[in-house]
Amino acid sequence: MKTSIFFIFCAILILPPPFNARADELPGGRAIIIREIRFHGLKRTTEKTALRIIRPVFMGGEFSEETEETIIQELRETGIFNPEIRVESRLMNEEVIIDVYVRDKWTLIPIPFFAFSKDGSWSGGLMGIESNLLGMNKTLGLGVFFGSFGWSGVSFYRDPLFLGSDMILGVSAKAGINDEDTLNPEEDVIRRYRENILKLGLGLTYPFSERLTVMGEGRYSYSDILSGGNDDLDDLQALGFRTRIRWKDLYYDIPYQYGLFAEAEDQINGGLNGTEPFYTITGELFTAFNPMMRHQLKFALMGAWSYNLPVQEQFPLGGARGSFTLPGDLRAEHYGLGYVSYSLPLLSFPWGTLTARALYEAGYYESDLMTKEYYHGPGAGIELYLNEIAIPAFILTFGWNRETGNYQIAAGVGVGRD
């Protein structure tokens, strides 16, 4: 018995304990170096890809107080891992070994999609998305959509580790027949037309830092009016270039994110075959806080301005796509809105979290058929976030426009407000 106790005591002395020391705690102020990073629980994601995802932390780099949390945040941001991630660090001969425990999400997802709004607009379809292609954190999507707007086929590819770098490559294509009913604030149809559409995009995003990224994208747009055309609605064909500057300093918790997000985007389009050139500028800013118990208090502003914007390119507003209190088929050339919201988890499960949100929003919009209209009103929604499946959320929203007295209901799968 005494011998067993002696060996247990020796094992306790020999085994290295979990390590939480600061990088300046070695004698002489020497930095603690990361000797090895080991992933546990990877099923589809390759270890090489996982190491690239946490690139701010790397073998041979310095260990600091922030290292473990940085690993968790980088992995959560990708959306391909269950957000419950554990990191353990051990000091071994003045170097650190880091063990990362993760679970891959189910990322090969056939998504039957359905959404509707109280104004009568609806959509459905099937979207197949692989958000961890070949276990390398690349996304490939193919889908077909149909509904009150007509039908369309879409495809896209996103590579956040393009050629092994931190650059992001994005490719997209959309084609189909679009049936458009544009509503006024009283929800009367003020324009109706049908068009063949084709949209192509090819872009590259460059990260200047962990927070600042800049994107450049070439775009081609084509619209052939099939019916409903008049003097102010012509065919469209344009070749353009879009640039975007994004500042993102976010902390990813379960299920919300906190911090600051700011984005500004401009698009310059040169008209082809008689289409006049047109320009757009859009922007978004939000800051979110955790007042208590993983709740979220959020303040947001967003808007858009355009010059010589064709009807087919006007900005859609309303429902789950934009303002809670506006109809889904309302379109504008210029708009601005702001809201304050409070969200809280209602129920948490091993596979997800059911949440509720209440907000109040106000804004304005205008177009070629509408003078500047102001609106404001409350809204509420319920969302279901999933831990094991790479779908953003299931969502059901309600909003009431106090200027018109109209209310809006919208629902969807795989969509969210953020």
N, C-alpha and C positions, 0 to 999 in steps of 0.2 A: 504493500500500500504506500509506504514511504517512498519507494522507488518510483512508482507511478506519479506521485505528486511532484517528485524531483524533476522528472522528464517533462511534465506539463509546465512547470515553472520555467525550465530552460527554453521550451518552445515559445512561450510568451515573450521571453527576452529576445529570441532570435527573429521571430516573424516581424516584418516591418509594419508599423501601424498606419492607418489612413492618414494622409498628409494634408494639412491645411495651412502650412506656414507661408509667410510672405517671401517674395523673391530676394529680399535683402537680409535674410536671417542666417545665411551661411557665414562662418568666420571670415573676416576680411572684406565683407560686403560683396562676396562673389555671387553671381547670378546662378540660380538653380536651372539646370538644362533639362529639357524633356528628352528622355532616352528612348521611350517607346510609347506608342498609342495603340491600344488593342481594342477592337470592336467585338462585342458579344451579341448574338441574336440576329445578325444579318442573314436574311434568307435569299433575297433577290438582288439587293444592292451589292455591288462589288466593293471590296475594302478599299481599292484604289479610288473609287468614286467618293466613298465616305470621307477619306482623308482629304480629297480636294474640296469637299463641301465645307469642312472646318478649317479651310486654308489659313485664316488668321492665326490658328494654332497649328504647329507642325513639329515633327521630330527634329531635334537639334535647336529648336527655338527656346526662349526663356519662359519659365513658368512664373505666373503671378497670381494674385488674389482673384483676378477676373477670368483666369483660364477656363475653369470648369463651367462657369456660367456662359462664357462665349461659345463653348462647344454646344451646349444645350440650345442656345438661341439660334446658332447657324443651322442646326439640324431641324429645329421646329419650323424655321422659315421656309424650308424647301417644301413642306407639306406632304412628304412621302414617308414620314415616320410617325408612329404613335407619339403624341406629345409628351407622354410619360417617359422621360429619359433620365437615366441615372449615370452619374460620372463619379468615379473614385480614383484618387491619386495616392501613390505610395512613394516615399523617399527611399531610394536604393543607392547607397554609396555616393551621396551628394547629387544624385540625378533622380528624376521623377519618372515613374511608369504610370500611365493613365489608362484606366479601363472604362470603356463606354458601353453601357447596356441599352440596347435599342430594340424596337420591333418594327419591321417593315409594315406599312399600310398595304391594303389591297388596292393596287393602283391600276390594274387592267379592268376597266369598268364600262360595261354597257349601260348607259344612263337613259332610261325612258323618261322623256322630259314633258312636262305639262305645266302651263301657266295660264292664268286668266285674270281679267280685270272686270270690275263692275260695269264699265262702259261697253262691254260686249266683245272687246278684243280678246283673243285667245291664241295659244300656240301649243304645238305638241311636236314630238319627233323622237329620234333616237340618236344619241351621241356616243360614240365609242372613243374613250380616252385611255391612253396608256401614258401615265405621268412618270413612269420610271422605266423607260424603254431600255431593254437589255441590261437592266440593273445599273444604268449609267446616268440617272437623273435627267433624262431627256424626255420631252413630252410630244406625243403624236396624237392628233385628234382627227376623226372623220365623223361626219354626221349629216343627217337630213332633217329639215324642219318644215312644218306646214301649219296652217291655221288661217285666221282672218286676214293675215298679211299676205297670203299666197304660199309659196314654198321656196326653199333654197337648200343647196348643198354647200357644206363648208368643210374646210380642211386647214390644219395648221401644224406647225412643227416648231418646237422651242428647245434650244440647246443652251443651258446656262453655263456650260463649260466648253465653249466653242474652241476647238483645236487645242484642248487642254489648258486654256487660259481662263481668266475671270470674265471674259466677254460673253455676251448673250446674243445668240443668233435667233431671229424670229422670221418665219415664213408663213404666209396665210393666203387663202383663196376662198372666194365665195361667189356662187352663181345661182341664178334662179329667176323666178317671176314674182314680183312684189306687187301686191294689191294694197294701196295706201288710202286710208280714210283719215283726213286731218280734221280734228275737232277744235271748236272754240271753247271758251271758258264755260259756256252753258251746255257743252257737250253736243252741240249741233254739228253735223258734217259741213265743212266749208270748202273742202277740196277732196276730190276723188280721182284717182288715176291708177293705171296699171302699167308696169314696166318690166322689161328684161334687164337684169343686172349682172355685172361682173366686176369684182373688186379683187385686186392682187396687191400683196405687200411683201417687202423684203427689207429687214432692218437689222441693225447691229447696235448693241448697247455696250458702252465702255464704262467701267467703274473707276472713277478717279480716287475713290476712297471707299471705306465700308459704308459711308452714308450718302455720298454724292455719286450719281450716275448720269450719263448723257447718252441719249439715243438718237440715231439718225435712221430714217426709213424712207425708201422709195415706194410710191403708191401709184396704182393705175385704177381709174374708175370709169365705168361705162354704164350708161342707162339709155335704153331704147324705149320710148313711150309707145305703148300698144293701144291704149284707149284713155279717154278723159283729158287729152292734151288740149291746151288752148294757147292764147297769145303769150301767157306768162309761164308756160311750161314746155320746154323744148328738150330734145335729146341731149345727152351729156357725154362728153368724152374728155378726160383730163389726165395728165401726168403730173404728179406732184412730189414734194419732198416734205417730210415731217420731222421736226426736231423736238426733243423733250428733255427737260432738265428736272431731275428728281432728287430731293433731299429726304432721306428716311432714317430716322433714329427711333426705332420701335423696340419694345420689349414684348416678347411673345409668351403669354401665359395661357392658361386653360380656362375658358375658351377664348378670351379676348386678347387684344393687343393694346399696349399703352405707349405713349410717347408723342413724337411730332412727325408729321408727314406733310411735305409740300411738293407740288408739281406744277410746272408751267410747260405748255406745249403750243407750238405754232405750226401751221401747215400752209405751204405756198403751192398753189395748183396752177399750172399753165394749161389753158384750154387748148383742145385739139378739135379740128374739123368744125370750126364755128363756135365752140364753147368759149365764153369769156373767162379770163383768169379770175380766181377767187382766193380769199385768204381767211384763215380762222386762227383764233387764239383762245385757248382754254386754260383753266387753272383750278387747282384744288388745294385746300389747306385744312388740316384738322389736327387737334391735339386731344389726347385722351388720358384720363387719370384713373387711378384705382383708389376711390375714397375709402373702401373697406371691403373685406371678405370677397375679394375677386369680383367686385362690381366694376362697372365702367361708366364714367362721366365723360361725355364727349362734346366738343365744340367744333363745328365744321362750317367752312365757306367754300363755295364753288361757283363757277360761272363761265361764260363763253361770249366772245365777240366775233363778228364776221364782217367781211366786206364782199359785196357782189355774190353772195352765197346762192347757188341754185336751189330750187325747191327740193330736189332729191337729196341734197346734202344737209338739210336743216336738222338741228339737234332734237332727238326724241326726249320727251320729258314724261314723268308720271309713272305710277305703280312701282313695282320692284326695281325698275330701271332708273328711277330718279326720285322725284318728290313723292312722298306718301300721299299728298293731298290733291294731286293733279291726275287727270285721265291719262291712260297709257298711250293714246294716239294723239297727244298734243305735241306740236313741233314748233320750234322757235329759231330765229336767226341770232338773237341775243338773249341772254338770261343771266340771272344771278340769284343765288339762294343761300341761306344759312340756317342751321338748326342746332339745337342743343338736345342731347338725348341722355337718358339714363338706362343702363342695361344691368340685369342681374341674373345669375343662374337660378333656375327653379328646382331642377332635379339633376343629379349627376349619376351616371351609370358607368360601369367599366368600359362600355363601348361609345359613350358620348355624353353630351350635356344639353338639356332643354333649357332655353333662356327666354326672357321677356325683355321688351324694350318699349319705353315711352319717350315721346319727343314732342317738341314744338318747333315749327319751321315757318319761315317767311321768305318771300322773294318776289321777283318780277320776271316777265318775259315779253317778247314782241317778235313779230314777223311781218312779212309783206301783206298779210291779210288781217293782222291784229295790231292795234296800237298798244302802247305799253300797258300791260295789265299787272296789277299787284295782287298778291294773295298771302294768306297766312292761316295757320290752323294746327291742331294737334294730330298726332298719329300714334299708333301702337303696333307692335308685331310680336310674333313668337317665332323663334328659330331653333333648329336642332342641329348642333354640330356633332360630327362623327369622328371618333378617335382612330378607328381601324380602316376607314374607307376614305379615299382622297376626293371627297365631294365637299365643297365649301359649306353648304347648309341646305336644309329644308326651311322654307320661309312662308309665313302667312302674315299679311299686313293689312292695316285699316287706317284710313286718313279722312279728315273732314276739313274741307275748304270753307272757312268762315265768310269769305267774300261772296261766294256763289251759293252757299248752303248745300253743296253737293258732297257726298261721301264717296270714297274709293275703297275697293277691296281688291287685293292682288295676292296671288300665290304662285309658288314655283319650286322646282327641284334643282339643286345645283347652282343656285343663284344666291346672292347676298347683297346687303346694302354697302358693305365696305369693299 
